[in-house]
Amino acid sequence: MKKLFLSGASFVLSGLFIRPAYAQLSINAQLRTRSEFRDGQGAPLPANAKPAFFTSQRSRLNLGFNTYRLQLGLTVQDVRVWGQDASTINRTTTADNNGFLLHEAWAAVMLTDTTVKNYTLSLKAGRQELVYDDSRLLGNLDWLQQGRRHDAVLLRYQSAKWQLHLGAAFNQNKENGSGTIYNPTPPGNYAANTNGGSMYKSMEFLHASRKTGAQTLSFLVLADQFSRSHTDTVNNLPVKTWEATTTSRITAGLYWNHQTKLLEATAAGYFQAATNPSYLLSANVLFKLSSTFSVGPGVDYTSPWFDPLYGTPHKFWGNMDYFYVASPFGREGLQDYYLKSRWKPSAKWMINADLHQFLSAGSIPGYNKNLGTEADITATYSLTRIISIEGGYSHYWSTNTLTSPTVKNIANSTSNSNWAYLMLTVKPEIFIK
C-alpha cells in the first residue's frame, strides 16, 4: 500500500511540471510546537503581575524543484497560539489573528552552464531568507515562529574559495498609479528589525567571503533607506503622514571565523553611519577540551545607537530576549561578557549552558551600568532523524538600572525572572526524481 501511494503521488506531482529526467522535486514539512512559561521573559514583570503560559505552533510546507539551470523554492506556513481561534473559525472574531502567510517563493536562474564546475553565477529573485556569517546582522530569525524573510533580488557568484552576493530590495504597499510613498507600519506587520524598528523602503548590500583552509573572512556593506514622515492634526488628533523622501544609513564591517580540532574562534567589527554613528565589536573562542565537551569566553560590545539590523539576537544576547529583540531596551548600547559551554554525551543528546553579565555601554544618569546577569541551559534530544525534543530554562537577576525609565521603564518590578520552554519539532522529507 505504501509503495502504491508513493507511486501515485509521484505520478500526480510529476504532472505539475514539464520536466526532463534529471529534474528533482522535494517536499518537506515542519511541525513545531513550543510551550512556554513566561515569568519575566523579555522584561521583568511588575511585582503584582502573574506569569503566562501558552503553546504556539508553526506549521510549514516546503516545496523545492531543481532542474537544468533552474531552482524553485516555495514555503507556506501557519503560525498561531493554541486556542486563539474558535473551533468553528469565523472572520468576525478572528480577523486580526490570521497567521497564515507565504514565507518563501523564489526562483534561482543559473546564468552559467551548470556543467561548469569551477564557478557559478546565478540570479535569485522573490521572497527569500537572507542568512550570512553567524546571522548576527543578516539571519532568518528561526527561533521566532514567524521567522524573517525579504522580498529581494540576489546576484550570486560562487567559486572554490570566493563567494560574492549582491542584493537589493524595494518595497511598496500596493500597485500605485503614481508615486512611491511607502507606509512601513501597515496594520498586522511584525517588527521589521532587531531593535523594533519599521520596515525599510529599500535596501542594498554586498557580501563577499573567502575561505582559506580553516579560516573564513567575509566583508559586508549594507545600505537601507526608511520613509520620512510628518505629523498633521485632523479633528484635533495627531495623524502621521508618510513622505516619498527617505533617510539612509550604511553598515559595513568584517567577520572572521577559525576552526580547528582544538578550538573555534570568531571575531567581528561593524561600523554604522546614520544620524548617530555607532559600532559593534565581538570576539569569542570555544575550546574543545574533549570529544564531547567545549567551553569558552566571549564579549560583545555595541555602542550607543547601534542597530543590529536583521539578524538573530536570540542566538547572542541571552535566551530571555531582553536586548535587541523587536523592542528597544534603551539607546545606551550593550556590553555582554559571557561564558558558553557545550556537552554532547552521545549522538542523540546536546546540552548547552551559558552565563551572561550585561552592562550598559553608555552612561545612565543616576544609575550604574550593571544591567543584570542571565543563566541559560538548553537540552536537545534527537529521537530520530526527523523528530527532536528541545527544552530549556533561563533565570535573570535584574538591577535597578535595567528597570530604570531610560532602559526597561518598569516600576515596582520583581528582581528575579524565569522562563522555561519545551519544544517538539517534526520534519519529514520526500524526494521525487
N, C-alpha and C positions, 0 to 999 in steps of 0.2 A: 504494500500500500504506500509506503514512504517513497519508494522508487517511482511508483506511478504518479504520485503527487508532484515530485520534483520534475519529472519529465513533462508533465502537463504545464507546470508553472514556467519551465524553460521555453516551451513552445509558445505560450501566450505572450511572455515578456519579449521574446525574440521578435515577435510580430510588431512590437512597438518601434523597432529600429530596422532600417535597411542597412545591414552591416556585413562586412566581409568576414571570413572565417577566423581572422585573428583578433576580432573585437572581443571585449570582455565587459560584462555587466556585473556590478557588485551591488548588493543590497545588505545594509546592516541597520540595526536599530539600537536604541538605548533607552532603557527604563531606569530612572534614578530617583529613588525616594529618599528623603532626608528628614528625619525627626530631630527637632532642636528644642533644647531647654535654654531659654534666654533670661538670665538674671543679671542684666547689665552688659549685654553684648552691644558693641558699637559705642556705648557711652554708659557711665554709671547711672543707675536708676535713682530717682528721688527716694528718700527713706520710706515713704508710705506707699510706694508702687509695688505691685505684685509681679512675680516672674511670669513669663509667657512660655507656652508650649504649643507646637504645631508640627505638621508634616507637610512638606512641599514635594512636588513631583515634576520631573522633567521627562517628557516622552518624545523621543526623536526617531525620525525615519530618514535614513541617508541612502541616496542612490548615486552611483558612480558609473560612468560609461567611458571606456578607453579604447580608442582605435587609432589608425594611422593618422598622425599629426593633429589629433583632437582628443581632448579630455572634457568631460562634463561632470559637474557636481551639483547635487540638489539636497538640501536638508530642510525639512519642515519639523517644527516642534510645537509642543503644547506645554506651557508651564503654569501651574496653579497650585493652590493650597487645598489640601483635602477638606471638603465641606464648604468651600467658598461658593459653589454653585448648588442650587436646589436640585434634588434628584430628577425633577422634571424642569429642565432649564428653560428659561424664557428671557426675552430681551428687555422686559420691563424692569426686572430687579437686578440683572447682571450685565447691564450694558457696558460698564466700565471694567469688568473683570475678565475680559476675553484674553486668555494667554496664548492663543494660537497665532503663530507667525511663521514667516519664511526666514529661516536663519541663514541659509546659503543658497545661491543659484548663480553659477558661474560657468564660463566656457574658457578653456585654455587652448589656444591655437599655436601649434609648433611652426614657427616661421622658417626654421631649418629642417631639413630632412631628418627624421628620427633615426635613420640608419647611420648618421654621422655621430661617432662616439666621442670625439674629443671636446665638443662643446654643444650647447643647445641655446636657442633663442626663441622665446615664446611670448605670447600676449595673452594675459588672463583678464577677463572683464566680467563684471557682475558683482553680486553681493557675496562677500568672502571674509574669512578671518585673516587678520594680519598678525603673524607671530614671528618675532625676531629676537635673537640673542637669548637672554634669560627671561624675556617677557616683562621686563621692568617698565619699559616705555611703550612698547607695542606688543600686546598679547590678546588672547581670546577670552580672558577672564572666565575660564571654565568652571571655577568654583561657584560663581553666581549661576543660578539655574538658567537664567535667560542667556548668559554668555554675551560676547561682544562681537560685532561684525561691522563691516564697512561696505558701502556702495562705491566701488572704485575700479580703476583700470590699472594694470600692473604689467610693465615690460620687464622680462626676466632673462638674464644671461647666466649660464652655468657652465663651468669648465672643471677640470680636475682639482684645481686649487682656488679658483675665484668664483664668487657669486655676486652679481650686481643686480639690484632691483630698483626700478624707477616707478613710483606710483603717484596717482593723482585722483582726486575726488571733487565733485561739485554738486552741492545739494540744493534742491528746490522742494517746496511743499506740494506743488501741483504743476500741471501743464499751463503755464501762464500765456496770455495773449500778448503781453508786453511786460518789460521789466524783469528784474531778478531779485526782488525783495524776498528774503527767507526768514521765516519765523523759526528760530532754533528750539523753541519750547512749546510745540503744539500739545494739546491735551493727550494724556496717555503715554507720553515719552518717558523713558528712563533717563537718569543722569547719564550724560554722554562721556564724561571723562572721570579720572580717578579722584578729582577733588570737587565733584559735584557740579561742575560747570555745564553750560549749554552745549549743544551740538555745533560743530564748525560748519561754516557755509562752504568752505573749500579747503583743500589740504593737498600738499605735495611733499614727497620725500624721496631721498636716495639712500639706499642701504648697500654698503659694499663690505664684503668679508673675504678673508684669505685664510686658508688652513695650511699650516706647515708643521708636519709631524704631530706632536702632542699639543700644539698651540693653535688657537684661533683668535684672530684680531679683526675687529669689524668697526666700521665708521657709519654713523647715522646723522643725517641732517634732515630736519622736518620743519616745514612751514605750515601753519594753519591760520585761517582767517575767520573772524567772527562778525556777525551782523551788529552794526551800531543801532542804538535806539534812543528815543527821547520820550518824555512823559507829557501827555496832554491832559487837560481836565475836561471831562464830559459829565454833565449833570452833577457837578461838584465832586466827582470821583476821579482819582488818577487812573489814566489808561496809558499803557506802554505802546508805543508805535515803533515798528521796526523800519530801518532805512536800508537803502541799497548799498551804501558805503560800508566798509569793514575796518576792523582793527586787526593787526597782524602780529605774530610772534614767530621766532625762529628758535629751534632747539637743535644743538649739534654736540657730538661727542664720540668717545671711543669706548669699546668694550673688549676685554681681554679674558680669555679662558685657557687654562693649562691643566691637563690631566695626565697623570702617570699612575703606576701601580700603587704608589705610596701616598699620593695626595691629589686633591683637586683644588685649584685656586682660581679666583676670578677678581677682576678689578674693573671699575668703570668710572668715567667722569663726563659730565654733560653740562653745557652752558646754555642758558635760556635768555634770549634777548627779547624783552617785552617792555611794558610800561615800567615794571620794576625788574631789572636784570637780576638773575639768580643762577644757582648752580647746584649740582648733585655730585657727590663723591661716594664711592662704596668700594669695599675690599673685604674678602673673606677667604678662608682656607679650611679645608676639611681633610684631616689626617686619617688615613686608613690604617688603624692600629692593628687590625686583623682582617681576616677574610669576611668577617661578619659585622665588625664594629668600626664606626668612623666618628670622629668628633673634631670640632674646631671652632675658633672665634671669628667674629666679623664685626664690621662697623659700617653704618650708613649715615651720611650727613647731607641733609637737604637744607639749603639756606632759606631764609625768609622769602616767600612769594614763589618758590619753585613749584611748578605743577608737573607731576609725573605722567602727564599725557594720557595715553590709552592703554595702560599696562594691566598688571595683575597684582595689586597691592596685597591681597590676602597671602601671597607667597612670601612676602618680605617682612611686613611690619606687624607681625603678630596675628594669630588666628582669630582674635576677637574683633578685628577690624576697627580699631579706634582711630586710625590715621590713614588719610588719603583713600577713603572708601566711600565715594559718591556723596559725601557731605563734608564741607570744610570744617576742620577742627581748630582753625586759627591760622594766622598768616605769619607766624614767627618761625616756621621751619621745624625740623626734627633732627635729633641725634638718637641713633639706635645702636647700642652696644649689646651684642648678643653672643650666645654660645649655643651651637647646634650639635646634636648627636643623632646617629642613625644606627640601628641594630637590625640585622637581617638574620635571625637564627635559622631560617630554613627558606626553601624556595617559595613557600606559601605565605610567610609572615614578614611584615615590615613594621618596625616601631620607631617613631621619631619623638625626641624630647628636646625642647628649645626653651631658653631663658632670655628675656629681653629686658634691658634697662633703657627707658625712654627719657629724654630730656629735650627741652626746647632749644632750638638753635639760636634764637634771638632772645633779648631780654624782655621780661614781662613785668611792668611796673608794679611794685608791691608784693611780688612773689619771687621765689627762687625758680630755677629752671627744671626741677625734677617733675616729670610727668607721670612717674609710676613704674611699676615692674609687672611683667606678664610671664606666666609659665604655661607652656603648651605641651600636651602629649597626644599623639595620634597613633593608631594601630590599624593596619590593613591586613586582611586575610583573604587570599585568593582561593576560593573554594574550587573553582575550575578555571579554565582559560577565559570563559565569558561571564563568570559570576564572581563578584567580590563584595566583601563586607568591610566597612570602614567606620571607626568610631573615634571620638576624641573628647578631651576635657581641657578647659583652659580656666585660669584664675588670674584676676587682675587686682593688684594692690594700688589704689589710686591715691592722689595727693590733692591738696588744696589748689595747687597750680593747675592741675588738669580740669578741675570743675570751676575754675575762675571764669568771670564774664568774658575774658578775651580768648578763652580756649573752648571748653565744652559748655560753659554757662549753665550749670546745674546747681540750683540752691538746695541746701539740706540733703545732700546726696549720701548714699552708702559708701563706705570706704573699701569694701571688698565686693568684687563682681565675679560671676561664674557663667560659664557657657559649656554646654555639652551637646553632642550630636551622635546619631547613628544613621549610617547611610548604606543602602543596598543598591548596587549597580549591576545591571544585566545587559550584555552587549553581544547578541547573536549576529552572525555574518554568513552570507551566502555569496559564492562566486559562480557565475554562469558564463561559459565560453561559447 
